[in-house]
Amino acid sequence: MPLFRRRKQEAAFSARTPDSALASDHELASDSTQAHLAAALVAIKDAKLGEDVWLEIERHLLSADLGVPTTHRLLESVKAEATSSAHALELLRQVLVNNLAASTSLSTEGSPAIWLVVGVNGVGKTTTIAKLAKRETDLGRRVVLAAADTFRAAATEQLQMWAERVGVSVVHGSEGSDPASVVFDAVEHAAANSADIVIADTAGRIHTKSNLMDEICKVRRVADKASGRVAEVLLVLDATNGQNGIAQASVFTEAVDVTGIVLTKLDGAGKGGIVLSVQHELGLPVKLIGVGEQITDIETFRPEQFVDALLSDAVLSDAVLSDAVLSEVSPMR
Amino acid sequence: MLSTLTSRFSQIFTRAGRRGRLKPDDIDEVLAEIREALIDADVNVDVVEKFCGAVRGECLTAELHQALNPTEQVIQIVRDQLIAILGGESFSVTYASKPPTVVLLAGLQGSGKTTNAVKLARWFVQQGRQPLLVGADLQRPAAVEQLRVLAGEISIPVYSEGRDPVRAASGGLKEAKRLGRDVLICDTAGRLSIDKEMMREVGRISKAISPQYTFFVLDAMGGQAAASVAESFHETLELDGIILTKLDSDARGGAVLSARETVGRPVAFASTGERLDDFELFHPDRMAGRILGKGDVLTLIEKTEEAFEKAEAEAAAERLIAGTYTLDDFLDQMRQIRKLGPLSGLLGRMPGMSGMEIDDNSSEQRLAHMEAIICSMTPMERFKPEIINNSRRQRIAQGSGTTTADVSKLIREFSNARKLMSSLGKAPRKAKPAKKGKKGGSRVTPKGTVSPKVANLPDVANLDFLWQTETT
C-alpha cells in the first residue's frame, strides 16, 4: 500500500488533537473550531481576551510563514471586532478565508491551451506537471508535455518517466537546446494531433538571475506566437519556503504574467502562509495544492481547508481527509 | 519595512544618545524591531525569542562606552551574537583512519541534495581525495541519472543498484573499498520530516554505512518550519553539519539560524550557484550581515550618526540664536562637513547639483586653513573673538602657518555668519506683522510668543539688542 494512503488513514484518527479526541461528539458539535485548532490556540480559547491572547495568535501566524506585515494587517482587522478569545479565533479564521477566496478554475481556452509551469529550483515543478497531466487525462482531455527544462541534468528523463506512467506524450529537445523552441514544437505537435492542453515544464530558475528570467520571457513570447493560446502561467511555490515567496511571485509575474499559484509540499511541516501576502500584494490566487508524492496528490485549492490546516498542528493532507469527519460536527463548514 | 526600521532606530537612539546610556526600555524597544527584522528574514519565531533574550542580557551587562554611539553598540552585539550562533565551532574534516570516509546527505525534497552531492565530491577532489558517489535516491524518477550526468562532467564514478536504498548504500560502501576510493558520498531521496516511515528508512541507510559525517541539506529560502525539520533529521540521524543551498537567491536566509540553533551543529558548506564550483566553506560573518540585511544595517548606522550630528547642530543653532555661538561651534560644524567627504561628491548627491563644478583641492585647502587657524586660538579667543588684537593675530597666524590677513578674514566671516544666522533665527517671528503690511513699523515683542527653545535663553536683553541692530 502506498505510504501516503496509509498516513491518511492514520490521520483520520489523529486529526483531532489529543484533547479533542477524548471529547465526545456532542462537545465537538458545540465547538466549531476546536478539532482543528493547534494546541497553543486551544489553550487560549477560553482565556480572557487580552495582550497575551493576541501575542499567542500573532506567534502562531508568524510560525505559519505569514510574515510580519500580513500578520499585523490581519490582526488589526480582527482586533477591531473581537469580543472574546473564541470570537477572535472565529473572526481570524473568517478573515483568513476571505483573504484567500478567489477563482481556482484553470482555463482550457485555445486549441491547444498552453499551460506554462514556472518557479525557482526544487519547488516541485516536474512532479506537479505529472500530477496535472494525470488529472487532466482523467478528465478526458488530451495532454502533451513539453520538456522545456533543458538545463538540469536528467530533467527530461524525469518527465519522460512520469509521462510513461500517466500515458501522455512528451516533446523534448536535446540537453542544452533552446527551451522556447521545445515549447513551440510541443504546441505545434499538439495542434497537429488535436490535443487539448500543452503543459510546459521549465527549468528551475532563481528569480534574481536576469539572464534566466530573460530566457523565460522568451519562452512565453514564443508560446504566444505558436498555435493555440497561453491559457495559464502557473507559479509553483514551496510551502516549506518562507518570505522569499513574495519576491519570487512578483518577479515572475513581471516577467511572464503569472495567472495562479500552485502551492506544493503542503503534506510537510510548512504551512505556506506566504500565499496570503502573495494574494494580497499581487492578486495572485492559489489554484492548486500539492499534498504528496503520489501521482494523484494534487487538489484544487480550498481556502477553508487551507486555513483550518494553518490554524492547526496537523498537516493539510490530514485536514483534507478529516473533512468527512468534521463536516458532520462542525456548523462552521 | 526596512526603511521604517532604519528611521525607528534613529529615533530610539537619538533619544538614548541624549541620555548618554542605554536604558532597558530602549533596549526592549530596539529588540522589538530586531525581532521583526529577524522574522522577516525567516528566522523561526521561537529561535528569535531566544536570541533576543540573549541579546538583551548582553546589552544590559555589556560595558557601554560613552564614546561610541549606542546604535553601533547594539547592532554590534546583535551581529556578534549572530556570528556566535552561526559560527561557534568552525567545521573541519577529519578523515577516517580506515578509508573510506563516509558522508551522508539528507534533507527535504528540492533542497538540492543531488547537485550538492556532486559539488561536495568536487570539493573533496580539490582536497586531493578520490570520492565515490552513491545514488540512494531511488524514489524520484531519474535522480540517479541526474547524479551520473553531473558526476560525469567532473569524472567522478557513481554507484547505484536495485530498488532498495539501504542495499544501494551498503553496496556503494563495498564498491568504494573495492575501488580504493577514500571518500564515499551518499545521496538520498528527499523526504518529509513528518513522514515517519521515510525517516526510519534514512535511519537504516545511516546504520548500514555508519557515516563519519551526516549533512543536513537546507534551502536558504526555507521558512519557519526549518527549525522543526532540522530537529527531526537530527533526532533520526545525529547530524554533524549543515549544507546551506541556493544562497544565490535574494532570500535573507534566516532558516540557517533556526537550523543551526536547533541542532547545535556547524554550518559546513554553502552553495552559491548552479555551477559545480559555486560551493565553498561557510562564512558566518557574511551570513550574519545578510540575515540582518547588511546594507540596511550600514544605512542604519549612517542614519544614526546623521541624527547625532543633527542633534549637535540643533544645539549649536540654539546657541546661535542666543548669541553664544562660538568659534568652537563653527569648528565642530566645519569638521562634520569635512567628514562627509569631498564637497563635490556631496553636491553631486544633491538633486540638481550634479552639474556644478567644485574645485575640491582649493576648497578642501581653505577648510583645512580655517581649521588650523581656529585650532591655534586659545579657548578664550574662540569663545570671544573680539579680544583678538594685533599681537594675538600675529601669534595665531604663526601657529597655523597662515597670514594675519587670513586670520582677520576668518574672524570677519565668522562675525558676519553669526549675525546672519541670528537674524535668520528671528525671521519667523518678524514675518507675521510684515504680512499685515506694516514693514518695520510696530513690532511684536517676543515675550508673549516665544517658542520653548527661546524661552529658557539666559539674556533677553541681549536678544532685544540683536533685534534692533537687525531692523535698523
HADDOCK unambig.tbl for C-alpha pairs under 7 A between the chains (distance, minus, plus):
assign (segid A and resid 59 and name CA) (segid B and resid 45 and name CA) 6.98 0.50 0.50
assign (segid A and resid 62 and name CA) (segid B and resid 45 and name CA) 6.91 0.50 0.50
assign (segid A and resid 63 and name CA) (segid B and resid 44 and name CA) 6.87 0.50 0.50
assign (segid A and resid 63 and name CA) (segid B and resid 45 and name CA) 6.13 0.50 0.50
assign (segid A and resid 63 and name CA) (segid B and resid 224 and name CA) 5.56 0.50 0.50
assign (segid A and resid 64 and name CA) (segid B and resid 224 and name CA) 6.69 0.50 0.50
assign (segid A and resid 65 and name CA) (segid B and resid 223 and name CA) 6.34 0.50 0.50
assign (segid A and resid 65 and name CA) (segid B and resid 224 and name CA) 5.92 0.50 0.50
assign (segid A and resid 67 and name CA) (segid B and resid 40 and name CA) 6.05 0.50 0.50
assign (segid A and resid 68 and name CA) (segid B and resid 36 and name CA) 6.50 0.50 0.50
assign (segid A and resid 68 and name CA) (segid B and resid 40 and name CA) 6.33 0.50 0.50
assign (segid A and resid 122 and name CA) (segid B and resid 110 and name CA) 3.68 0.50 0.50
assign (segid A and resid 122 and name CA) (segid B and resid 111 and name CA) 6.20 0.50 0.50
assign (segid A and resid 122 and name CA) (segid B and resid 112 and name CA) 6.94 0.50 0.50
assign (segid A and resid 123 and name CA) (segid B and resid 110 and name CA) 5.92 0.50 0.50
assign (segid A and resid 124 and name CA) (segid B and resid 110 and name CA) 6.93 0.50 0.50
assign (segid A and resid 153 and name CA) (segid B and resid 146 and name CA) 4.92 0.50 0.50
assign (segid A and resid 153 and name CA) (segid B and resid 149 and name CA) 6.09 0.50 0.50
assign (segid A and resid 153 and name CA) (segid B and resid 150 and name CA) 6.63 0.50 0.50
assign (segid A and resid 154 and name CA) (segid B and resid 142 and name CA) 6.11 0.50 0.50
assign (segid A and resid 154 and name CA) (segid B and resid 145 and name CA) 5.91 0.50 0.50
assign (segid A and resid 154 and name CA) (segid B and resid 146 and name CA) 4.73 0.50 0.50
assign (segid A and resid 157 and name CA) (segid B and resid 142 and name CA) 5.89 0.50 0.50
assign (segid A and resid 158 and name CA) (segid B and resid 141 and name CA) 4.93 0.50 0.50
assign (segid A and resid 158 and name CA) (segid B and resid 142 and name CA) 4.83 0.50 0.50
assign (segid A and resid 161 and name CA) (segid B and resid 141 and name CA) 6.33 0.50 0.50
assign (segid A and resid 206 and name CA) (segid B and resid 249 and name CA) 5.84 0.50 0.50
assign (segid A and resid 208 and name CA) (segid B and resid 249 and name CA) 6.15 0.50 0.50
assign (segid A and resid 208 and name CA) (segid B and resid 250 and name CA) 6.70 0.50 0.50
assign (segid A and resid 240 and name CA) (segid B and resid 222 and name CA) 5.94 0.50 0.50
assign (segid A and resid 240 and name CA) (segid B and resid 223 and name CA) 5.74 0.50 0.50
assign (segid A and resid 240 and name CA) (segid B and resid 225 and name CA) 6.34 0.50 0.50
assign (segid A and resid 241 and name CA) (segid B and resid 221 and name CA) 5.46 0.50 0.50
assign (segid A and resid 241 and name CA) (segid B and resid 222 and name CA) 4.04 0.50 0.50
assign (segid A and resid 241 and name CA) (segid B and resid 223 and name CA) 4.42 0.50 0.50
assign (segid A and resid 242 and name CA) (segid B and resid 42 and name CA) 5.86 0.50 0.50
assign (segid A and resid 242 and name CA) (segid B and resid 221 and name CA) 6.11 0.50 0.50
assign (segid A and resid 242 and name CA) (segid B and resid 222 and name CA) 5.33 0.50 0.50
assign (segid A and resid 242 and name CA) (segid B and resid 223 and name CA) 3.55 0.50 0.50
assign (segid A and resid 242 and name CA) (segid B and resid 224 and name CA) 6.60 0.50 0.50
assign (segid A and resid 243 and name CA) (segid B and resid 40 and name CA) 6.69 0.50 0.50
assign (segid A and resid 243 and name CA) (segid B and resid 42 and name CA) 6.37 0.50 0.50
assign (segid A and resid 243 and name CA) (segid B and resid 223 and name CA) 6.91 0.50 0.50
assign (segid A and resid 244 and name CA) (segid B and resid 221 and name CA) 6.22 0.50 0.50
assign (segid A and resid 244 and name CA) (segid B and resid 251 and name CA) 5.36 0.50 0.50
assign (segid A and resid 268 and name CA) (segid B and resid 192 and name CA) 5.56 0.50 0.50
assign (segid A and resid 268 and name CA) (segid B and resid 194 and name CA) 6.46 0.50 0.50
assign (segid A and resid 269 and name CA) (segid B and resid 194 and name CA) 6.79 0.50 0.50
assign (segid A and resid 269 and name CA) (segid B and resid 225 and name CA) 5.75 0.50 0.50
assign (segid A and resid 269 and name CA) (segid B and resid 229 and name CA) 6.99 0.50 0.50
assign (segid A and resid 270 and name CA) (segid B and resid 225 and name CA) 5.29 0.50 0.50
